[in-house]
Amino acid sequence: METTGTNQPILNPCEAADFALALHDAPAGYIGRVPVPVLAYHPSASLRERREAFREVYDAIVARIGEPTLYGGSADGPNVRWRDAARTVLLSATRHHAELSVHPTEYLESEERRTFEWGGAWSADEHHDFDLLPYIWQLDRSGPGERPVERPGGRMASSLDHFESALGLLLGAWIEQLSVQVGGDWAGFSLTSGADRGRQLQISYSLPDGLHVSVDDRDGEDSPERARLMFSRGWHSRDRGWWQAEFPQPERPEAAEAARLALAELRARGTSQPNELRARDASCKDRGELLLPGLGIRN
């Protein structure tokens, strides 16, 4: 039987589904126990490899206990919850494996609020900790269970470089996690800046369409000089005044490139601080409430 680095056996998808049912229906005997691994990742696995490995386990669990209350994920991997006021069944991931556990809801969410409230970099010179947050995106589609009454505040970036890192982590998380949980549905949002009011920079991802970034440049010149400038920043094409970049089958490098491109454009148009930025119209196919607490800016 396959084991983790601690020699703890890994449950196969059928066993994972049975265990999830036990956690869901009779949690009292399991609260306080260490999480049980259901999947191990190869250290060099791509985002797509991790996604497809997780899909089999996730599908088996959903087939057994139903859709989750809250979809979501951290920089390390999925963070999916079957929640009510008393207990939360958590299917989550570390850098090495995915695991199942059950927790008293009030205790779990109180500890997570502390993480959001008291972590973070105090200055641009310190390392950010967006990669340590319990989740950086969460989607509530009014699924079974009970939604939280209180949501944690988002972690704010201390510099534009920190925001670029946070954006890259979010996009990488979507590439790995989104389609397993919501199928072909897209997720996206618009970035606006107080330094360049009225302009939108749009970012979206779905498995069928890949990763897409675009900026409204309808007030810019349609000239060879302008085109050379925009190509030099990394844009791929222009359509009806919008410059676009598309990454049909993105991986970690494409997630980082999309974040770099967005920040280069924002900087070029005058943005100098992350507190000038805001994420607007965050949505997952216009169904439910999409939260981005790990994006690093107001949303």
N, C-alpha and C positions, 0 to 999 in steps of 0.2 A: 504494500500500500504506500502511496506517495505521502511524504511528510513535509512539514515546514522545517526551517532551520532549528526549531526547538524540538524536533521529532514528534510534533503533534500531528496525528493523522488528518489528512484533508478529506472532507466529505465530497463524494461525487454528486452530480446534480440531483439525482433522485434522493439521496440521503440528505442533501442540503434542504430540499423541499420538505421532507419529513421533519427535519429539525426546526425549520422555520415555523411549521405548523405548531409544533410543541411550544416554541417561544411565544407564538401569537396567542394560542388558546389557553395555555397553562403556564404563564411566565413565572409564577412564584418560586418554582423549584430551580430556576436558572438565573434569576437576578443576582448579581454579584459575582458570577462566574466569569472567567476570562473568555474573550471572544474565541469562537471556533472557526478555523480556516476552512474555506470552501474552494479555494483556488490559489495556485501559486503562479507568479509571473516570472518569466526569465528576465534576468537583470537587463538584458539588451533589447527586450521586446519593444516593438514599435507601438504607437498609439492604436493603430488598426489591429495589431495582434492582440493587444490587451482587450480591446473592444470585443472582438469576436470570441475570445476565450471567456469573457464575462457573460456574454449574451446567453450561452447555454445554461449557465447556473441561474441567471436572473429569470429567464423564461420559465424554468422549472419551478422556481419559487412562486412566481406570479400565477402560474397555472394552479398551484396548490392553495394559496391563501388570498389571491386576488390582487388587484392593482394597489400600489402604495398610497398612503396619505400625502406624502411629499416626495417628489423626485429631487435629485440634486447630486452634487459632487464637490469634492475638494480638489486641490492641485495633485493629490496622490491618487485619486480614483473616485469611484461612485460613492455616494452617501445617500442611501435610500431608506425611507422611514414608513413603517406601518405604526401609526400613532393614535393613542387616545390619552385621556387625562391621567391615566394610571401608569401605563407602560408604553415604551417605544421599542419595537423590534427594528434593529439597525443592520442593514447590509452595507458595509463600508470597506474601504481598501487602505492599506498602507502601501509603501513603495514595493513591497515584496509579495503581498498576498491580499485577497479579499476574504472577509470574515463576517460571521453572523453573531449577534449578541442581542440581549434585551436589557433595558434599563428603566428605572423609575423615571417617568417623564419629567417631573419637576426637578429632580436632581440633575439629570443630563442637560436640560436646557439652561438651568442656572449656571452650571459650570461653563457651558458654551458662551453664555452672555458675558461671563467674566473674561473669557479668552478674547472676545471681540472688544470689550471695554478697556482692558488693561494691557494688551500687547501693543505691537507696532513700533516703528522707528520714531524716535523723538526728533531726528534731524536727517537731512539728506545724506550725511556721512555714515549713518548707521545702515546695517543691512535690514531690508524689510522682512516681514514674516507672513506675507500673504500665502506662502506655501505651507504654513503651519495652521492655518485656520481650519476649523472643523468642516466647513463647506464654504465655497466661494460663489456658488449659484444654487438656487432652490426654486422649484416650481410647484405651486399649489393649484391643482385643478379640481379641488373639492372632491377628492377621492374618498374612499371609505375611511372611517376613523374620525378623529376630531382635529381640526386645525389649531395651531397655537394662538393664544390670545395676544401674546407679546412676541415681537420679533427683535432680534439683536440689531444694534446699529452697525453700520458698515465700517470697515477699517479704512481710514483715510491715508492716502499716499503722502509722503513727505517731500517728494520731488517728482518732476516729470519722468525721470529715469525709473523711479519706483512705480509710477503709474504704467509705464511701458512694460515693466516686468509683470505687473498684475494683469494687464490686458493679455499678454502672451500666455500667462498661466490659464486664464479663463478660456481663451480660444483653444488651447491644447486640451483642456478639460472637456469642452464641448465636442471636439473631434473624437475623443475616446468614449465619452459617456452619453451624449445626447440621444443618438439614434437607438441605442439599446433600450432606453427608457420611453421614448416618445415616437419611435419609428422614423418616418421620413419628414416629420414636422420640422419647420425651420425655427430658429431662435435668432433674435437680433435686437439692436438698439441703435439710437442715433447719439452721436457726440456733438455737443455745442460748446462754444467758448465765449466767455464774456469779453474776450479780446477781439472777437470777430463775430459780432451779433448778427443773427439771422441766417448764418450758414450751418449746414448740417454735414456731418461725416457719418456715413452709415456703415454698419458692420453686421454681417449675418452669416449663419452657418446652417447647413442641412446636409445629410448624407447624399441625397440625390444631386444637389447643386454645388457642394463644396463650400469653401470659405470665400466670402465676397466682401470687398471694401470699396466704398465709393465716396466722392466728395463733390459737392455742388460747386461748380465753377462757371455757372451760366453768366456771371458778370465778368468773366475773364475773356481775353481776346482769343478769337479763333484764328490763330496765326502760327506759322512754322516756329517762330521764336518761343511762343508760349508752349507749344507742343514739346519742343526740345527741353524746356524747363521742367515740365511735368514728367516727361519720360526720365529725366535725370533723377527725379525724386523717387522713382520706382513705379509709377503708374503704367498700366498696360494699354489702355485704350480710352477713347472719349466717345460718349453717346449722349446726344441732345444736351450738351453742356455739363454732363457729369463725367468726371474722370474715374476710371474703375480699375481694380486689380482683382483677378480671379485665380483661385487655387483649387482646381477641381478635385484633387485627391491629396489633401493636406496632411502633413505630419508635423512633428515638432519644429523643424526649420521653417515651414510655411507659417505656422502660428506666430513664431518670433518675427518673421518678415512682415506679416500683416500688422503686428503691433508697432514695429519700427516705422513702417510706412505711414500709419496713422499719426504717430507722434512727430515724424518729420514734417508732415503737412500742417499740423497744428502749430508747431514751432515757427514754420515759415510764415504763417499768417498771424503771428504775434503772441501766441500763448506762451507764458513764461512760468506759470505756477499751476499745480493741479487743482487748487481751489477756484480757478477760473473755469474749470470744466464741469460739465454735467452730462450724465447719461439719461436720455429721455426715450419714452415710448418702448421700454423694454417689453418684449412679448415673445411668446412661443406659439406661433400660428394663431394669435389673437384668442387663445384659450387659456384661461386661468391667470394667476398672478406670478410673474417672473421676478424674482429678487436677485440682486447682484451684490451681495455684501462684501465680496472680495475684489471688487473692481477698483477700489481705491479712490473713487470720487463720488459726489452726490448723485443719487439716482432715486 
